[in-house]
Amino acid sequence: MCSAPVATARYVAVVGGYEAEAAELGLAEEVGRLLAQRGCVVVTGGRRGIAEAASRGAVLAGGTTVGILPGTRRDEANPYVTVAVPTGLGETRNALVVMGADAVIALPGQYGTLSEVAHALLAQTPVIGLGDGWSISGVIPVKTPAEAVDLALGGR
């Protein structure tokens, strides 16, 4: 179980594509909800697609979300971001999305998502792959949001 205060909570990054299919968005929303119910802070890239769905699930369950934004304005964040962090770094900010996370849950995406997965693996952060598309050494494949969250939290 994650701790309640934000300062001591587990931080889990949820990454994936902008143009996700409805089923993938549903998985991301469920992941966000389950993480929030367990007291985790959900970290995303802060904009649309998987990031918005995971943030929506977390916020609707009473959780906290952090959006690490590529631009310089907080208003580029999706409406479910609790804490918007504009970086001005463009896609380079992908490293920041995962570097402070205790674990990463990766849903299907494109090159930006691939870079987030790579940064996490290089940092020896656990990466759980949910959905099709991540047959990468070091990524732990799962079939359900509950499995992904359980693994991200070390079986707790």
C-alpha positions as CSV (number, residue, x, y, z in Angstrom):
1,M,0.0,0.0,0.0
2,C,1.2,3.5,-0.8
3,S,1.6,6.1,1.9
4,A,-1.0,8.9,2.1
5,P,1.1,12.1,2.3
6,V,2.4,13.3,-1.1
7,A,5.9,13.7,0.2
8,T,6.1,10.0,1.2
9,A,3.7,8.4,-1.3
10,R,4.9,6.1,-4.1
11,Y,5.1,7.8,-7.4
12,V,4.2,5.7,-10.5
13,A,4.6,7.1,-14.0
14,V,2.0,6.0,-16.6
15,V,3.2,6.5,-20.1
16,G,1.7,5.8,-23.6
17,G,0.6,7.5,-26.8
18,Y,-1.5,10.5,-27.6
19,E,-3.6,8.7,-30.2
20,A,-4.6,5.7,-28.2
21,E,-7.6,3.5,-29.0
22,A,-10.6,3.5,-26.7
23,A,-9.7,0.2,-25.1
24,E,-6.2,1.5,-24.3
25,L,-7.7,4.6,-22.8
26,G,-9.9,2.5,-20.6
27,L,-6.9,0.5,-19.4
28,A,-5.0,3.7,-18.6
29,E,-8.0,5.2,-16.7
30,E,-8.3,2.0,-14.7
31,V,-4.6,2.1,-13.8
32,G,-4.9,5.7,-12.6
33,R,-8.0,4.8,-10.5
34,L,-6.3,1.8,-8.9
35,L,-3.1,3.7,-8.2
36,A,-5.0,6.6,-6.6
37,Q,-7.0,4.1,-4.5
38,R,-3.7,2.8,-3.1
39,G,-2.5,6.3,-2.3
40,C,0.0,6.7,-5.1
41,V,0.8,9.9,-7.0
42,V,0.3,9.4,-10.7
43,V,3.0,11.0,-13.0
44,T,2.4,11.5,-16.7
45,G,3.4,13.7,-19.6
46,G,0.4,15.8,-18.7
47,R,-1.4,16.2,-22.0
48,R,-3.9,14.1,-23.9
49,G,-4.3,10.4,-24.7
50,I,-3.0,7.9,-22.2
51,A,-1.8,10.7,-19.9
52,E,-5.2,12.3,-19.7
53,A,-7.0,8.9,-19.2
54,A,-4.6,7.9,-16.4
55,S,-5.0,11.3,-14.8
56,R,-8.8,11.2,-15.1
57,G,-8.9,7.8,-13.4
58,A,-6.7,9.0,-10.5
59,V,-8.4,12.4,-10.0
60,L,-11.9,10.9,-10.1
61,A,-10.8,8.4,-7.4
62,G,-9.5,11.3,-5.2
63,G,-5.8,11.0,-6.2
64,T,-3.0,13.4,-7.0
65,T,-1.5,13.7,-10.5
66,V,1.6,15.4,-11.7
67,G,2.0,16.4,-15.4
68,I,5.5,17.0,-16.7
69,L,4.8,19.3,-19.6
70,P,7.0,19.9,-22.7
71,G,6.1,23.6,-23.0
72,T,6.4,26.6,-20.8
73,R,2.7,27.0,-19.9
74,R,0.7,25.2,-17.2
75,D,-2.5,25.6,-19.3
76,E,-1.3,23.0,-21.8
77,A,-2.0,20.4,-19.2
78,N,-5.1,18.2,-19.4
79,P,-7.9,19.1,-17.0
80,Y,-7.1,16.2,-14.7
81,V,-3.6,17.3,-13.8
82,T,-3.4,18.3,-10.2
83,V,0.2,19.7,-10.3
84,A,1.4,21.0,-13.7
85,V,5.2,21.3,-14.2
86,P,6.0,23.2,-17.4
87,T,9.6,22.4,-18.4
88,G,10.2,24.2,-21.7
89,L,12.2,21.1,-22.7
90,G,10.0,19.7,-25.5
91,E,10.3,15.9,-25.9
92,T,13.5,16.0,-23.8
93,R,11.2,16.2,-20.8
94,N,10.3,12.5,-21.3
95,A,13.3,11.6,-19.1
96,L,11.8,13.7,-16.3
97,V,8.4,11.9,-16.5
98,V,10.0,8.6,-15.4
99,M,13.2,9.5,-13.5
100,G,11.4,10.4,-10.3
101,A,9.1,7.4,-10.5
102,D,9.3,4.3,-8.3
103,A,7.8,2.3,-11.2
104,V,6.6,2.9,-14.7
105,I,3.5,1.4,-16.3
106,A,3.8,1.6,-20.1
107,L,0.8,1.4,-22.5
108,P,1.1,1.4,-26.3
109,G,2.7,4.5,-27.8
110,Q,5.2,5.8,-30.2
111,Y,8.8,7.0,-30.0
112,G,8.2,9.4,-27.1
113,T,6.8,6.5,-25.0
114,L,9.8,4.3,-26.2
115,S,12.2,7.0,-24.9
116,E,10.4,7.0,-21.5
117,V,10.7,3.2,-21.3
118,A,14.4,3.4,-22.2
119,H,15.1,6.1,-19.6
120,A,13.3,4.1,-16.9
121,L,15.2,0.8,-17.8
122,L,18.5,2.7,-17.9
123,A,17.7,4.0,-14.4
124,Q,16.8,0.4,-13.3
125,T,13.2,1.5,-12.6
126,P,10.7,-1.3,-13.0
127,V,8.7,-1.1,-16.2
128,I,5.5,-2.9,-16.6
129,G,4.1,-3.2,-20.1
130,L,0.3,-3.2,-20.3
131,G,-1.3,-3.9,-23.7
132,D,0.3,-4.8,-27.0
133,G,3.4,-3.3,-28.3
134,W,6.2,-3.6,-25.7
135,S,8.3,-6.7,-26.4
136,I,11.4,-5.1,-25.0
137,S,14.0,-6.9,-22.7
138,G,13.4,-5.7,-19.2
139,V,9.8,-4.7,-19.6
140,I,7.5,-7.0,-17.6
141,P,4.3,-7.8,-19.6
142,V,1.0,-8.0,-17.9
143,K,-2.6,-8.4,-19.1
144,T,-4.7,-6.3,-16.7
145,P,-4.5,-3.0,-14.9
146,A,-4.7,-4.8,-11.5
147,E,-1.6,-6.9,-12.4
148,A,0.2,-3.8,-13.6
149,V,-0.5,-1.9,-10.3
150,D,0.3,-4.9,-8.1
151,L,3.7,-5.3,-9.9
152,A,4.4,-1.6,-9.8
153,L,3.9,-1.6,-6.1
154,G,6.0,-4.7,-5.5
155,G,3.1,-7.0,-4.9
156,R,1.7,-4.8,-2.1
